[in-house]
């Protein structure tokens, strides 16, 4: 058995962490562990918020 899809969004991945940046990093690490033909994913999720948080901390 296996999973079959006809396209569209087929999976959601979440990450948890003490900070938004840590949660984002963990989510993208999990995305890196997932493999299937035609895999695509966004790389900008939470990027603006993480960048803003890091600038605020300076």
Secondary structure by P-SEA (a helix, b strand, c coil): cbbbbcccccbbbbbbcccaaaaaaaaaaaaaaccccbbbbbcccaaaaaaaaaaaac
